[in-house]
Amino acid sequence: MSTVVFVHGVGKQYLSEDSLTRDVVPELLGGIRLAGGPVPAPEDVAVAFYGDLFRPRGTRGGGEFPYEAADVETEDEYRLLMEWWAEAARTDPAVPAPDAPGSRGAAGWAASRALRLASVRSALDALTGAAFLRGMLDAMLIGSLKQLTAYFSDPAVRSEARARVAARITPETKVVVGHSLGSVVAYEALCDRAHHTGWDLPMFVTIGSPLGMRALVLDRLDPAPDGNRRAVWPKPVRAWTNIADSTDIVALVRELKPSYGDGVTDALVHNGSHMHDATRYLTAAETGRAVAAGLRADGGADPTTDGPGSVEDLHR
């Protein structure tokens, strides 16, 4: 049974559980080794795969779906793209800022189609020219924002993705690592009482997570946050480490502690030119230390009564 479960992010629709395992597990183990271990056996690390749920169905073939500016169709997609643009401009001096800070919101979306297309085109040009996104195609960027927004708008995809994560977690699992959208899927699976009977998770690690984005993510979680926008703590989790690159435009809100509680320890890393890349996060010593702390933790805690702990508690 797996002691560590990794949950991937967006853009994996043409991969498989096996190809991700081949690519991700060595990096995860390497990060733990850099942090001083203990290093589990490769077979003790599982990948929860849901990428195929976003694979286009039908007759189109040949590589990535050819998305272009006109395919940014919904208000959520537009708002997310504008927030990414604003954050990229804030962290990269070479990226021109939007005409108005942040998103134009409903007013911008209500503008004429020509104005919307011009805004989308400007955002794509700015983002694909950013130092940490250079070389990314429009189609890939639009596909990523579509997957993040589609998770919340397609109940069947949401339910199946959560079920696949839950199927990989066993009473022997000590650490769940969620990257990008995978951190959202993992969080909701860990909160789902229908799945977590017998789970006692010393450590939940989120890397490059959008869980702090209020309107687009936090406010749409299941279970929903309370009236003060305080999110529900996932009952099986004893401690939670959230790790973000200081230029990661997906992890727009880099501190989750204010929204998710004192059991969260936030940490910053620098991933170089690949600010959102999962392997860069996994090889960071900060990630390795968090995973190692979970693996060292002894069992026996009752998460329904003990409450959340912290990374520091697990090191004691």
N, C-alpha and C positions, 0 to 999 in steps of 0.2 A: 504494500500500500504506500502511496506517495506521501512523503513528509513535506514536500514543497509543491505548490501548484502555481503555474504561471498562466495569466490570462492576457492574451494579446490585444493590440489596439486595432485601428482602422487600416484599410489597405491590404488585407491579407486574403482577399476573396479568391485569389488564384493559387494560393498555397494549400497546404494540408497540415494536419496535426504532425505527421511524420517529418515534413520538411522544416516546420517551425521548431520541432524538438531538436533536430540536427543543428539548427542555427543558434537557438536561444540557450539551450541547456549548458553548453560549454562556457558561454559568457557569464551566465548566472553563477556557475560553479567557480569560475575564475574570480569573480567579484568577492565571493565568500572567502576564497583562499587569500586574496589580498588583504582581507580584513582579519585574518587569523583563524578562520574556520569556526566550527567544525564543518568539513566539506562532506556532504552526503554523496552516496553513489549516484551516478547518472540515472540509473533506473528508479531512483527514489524521487525524481523530479518529473512531474506530469505537466502537460500543456492542455489547457481547456480551449478547444478550437471551435469557433463559431463563424469564421470568416466566410464560409460558403453560403451562409444565409444572405449575404449581400451580393452574391454572384449573379450577374444579369441572366435572366431566363429568356429564351426565345431564339431567334435565328441569327442575331448579330454575332459576329465572330471576329477573331483576329485581334488579340491584345486588349488594351484598356478600352472601355467605352469612350467614344470620342466626345466627351463633354466640352462645351465651349461656354462663353459668357451667357448666352441666352438660356442655358440650362440651369442657371441659378433662379429657381422658379418660385420658391416660397418665402414668406417673410422671415422665417427662422433661418433659412439658408443665407439670405441677404444680411440679416443682423449679425450672424456669426462671422461671415466674411468681413464685414466692416469692423468688427471687434478685433479680428486677427490683424487687419491692416493697421488699425490704431496702435495695437501693441507692438507690431513690428516697427512702426515709425518711432515709438518711444524707446525701443531698445537698440535700434540700428540707425545711426545718424545718416546713412546713405539712403534710407527709405523715406520718400516724401510723405508727409502727413496727409490724412484726408482733409477735405475742405473744411469740414466741421469735426471737432474732436469726437472720437467714438463713432457710434452708429447714428444715423439720422432717424432710426426707429420707424414708427408707423408713418410719420410724415414723409420720410424718404421713400418708403415702399408705396405710398399712395401717389407718388409723382408719376409722370408719364413713363411709358415703357422705354422711350428713348433715353430719358434721364437715368433710369435705373440701369440700363445697359451700359451707359457711359460710366456710372459709378462702379459697376462690377468690373468693367474693363480696366479702369484705373487701379482698382484694388488688386486685380490679378497681375497687372504689370508691375506694381509696386512690390508685391509679395514675391513674385518669381525673380525679382532683382535683388532681394535681400540676401545678405551674405550667408545666412544659415539656411536659405531655401533655394539658392541659385542652382539651376539645373532641373528644378521641379517643373513639370509640365502643368499647364492649365487643367488638363483633364484629371491629373492626379490630385491637384489641390481641390478642385470642385468635387471629385469623388470622395475625398476625405470629409469635407463638410457635409455632404449628403448622407454619409454613413452615420455621422454623429447625430444629425437631426432625425434621420429615419428611425433610429433606435427608439426614440420617444414617440414617434407617430405611427409605428407599425406594431400593434400588440402581439401579433404572431411571432415576429422576429424577436421582440423583447422577451417574450415568455420562453422561447426555445433557447435563446442565448443564455438566459439565467439557468435553465435546466441543465445545460451542458456544463456550466461551471459547477453547479451543485453536484453533478454526477462524478466529478473528479475529486471532490473533497470527501475525505473519510474521517472517522474518529482519530486516525493516526496522523492526519495532516497537522502540521505545526505552523506553517507559513503559507499565506496566499499573496502573490505578487501580481498586481494589476497595472497594466500600462495603458495610458490614454483612455479610449472608450472602454477598454477592458477593466479599468478601475471602477467605472460606473456599473458595468455588468456584475463585477465581483461584489461590489457594495450591496447592490440590490439582492443578489443571491444570498449573501450573508445575513441580510435582514429578514429574509423570507422564512417565517416560522415553519412552513410546510417542508422545508428542506433540512434545517440545521439541528435536528434531534441528534444528540450525542456529540456534536462538534464542540471542541474546546480549542480555540485558536490563539496561541500565544502572541502571534504577530501578523498584522495585515500591513502590507507595504504597497503604497501607491506611488507610481512614477509617471511624470508628465501628465498629471491628472487634471481633467476639466471639472472636477466635482465642486469647485468653489464658484463656478460661474452661476450667478444667482438666477437670472430670468431664464436662461437657456438650459440649465442643468439642475441646479439645486431646487428650484421651485417645482420641477417636474418629476422629482424622484418618487419612487414607490418603495417604502412608505414616505408620505409627504412630510416635510418639516413642520414644526409647530408655527403658531401665529407670529412668533418672533424670528422666524426663519432659522430656528435651531434644528439641525437635522437629527434624526433618530440614530442612536448608537447601535451598531450591529451586535446583538447580544453574545454571539460566540467569541467575539474578539476581546482579548485582554489588553493589547496595546497596538497602536497604529503609528507607522512612520510614513510621512508624506515627503517625497523628494522631488524637487523641481529645478530645472535649469533656469537661470536668471533671465534668459532670453527666449524661453519656450513660449510661443504664442498660443499653444493649446492649453497650457497650464496658466491661464491668464491670472487667476487668483492663486498665488503661490503658498499661501498659508491657509490650511484647512482648519486649524485649531479653533478660530473664532466661530465657525459654523458647526463643527462636529464635536467639540468638547475638549476638555483638558487631557484626554487620553491620547490625543494626537501630538506627535513630535514632528515639527516641520524642519526640513533641512534643504539648503541650496547646494547645487553642484554646477560644474561648468563642463558642458559636453562638446565644446569646440564648435566646429562648423555644422555639426549635426545635432542641433539643440533638442530635437524631439525623438531621436533615434533610440529604440529600446535597448540595443546592445551597448550604447554609450552609458545609458543609465545603469544597466546591470553590472558593468565593470567598474563602476564608481565604488570607492571604498565605503562611502556612506550607505549605499544600498547593501553592500556585503555585510557591514556591521549590523544593520537592522535584521537581515535574514539570519545571520549567525546568532543574534540575541534570541530570536524566536526558536531556533533549533536547540539552543542551550537550555531553554526554559523547561522546568519540570512540569509534569502533568498534575491533574487533580483539582484544578481550580473550577469553581462553579461560576461561569460567566453571568448567570442570572442573579447572583447575589454578591459576588466579589466586585463587580464593576470594572471599568477600564483601568488599565495600568499605564505604564509608560516604558519607553526604551530603557530609561535609567533604572526603573524597578526591575526589569529583567536582567540587567547587568549586575545587580546586587547579589 
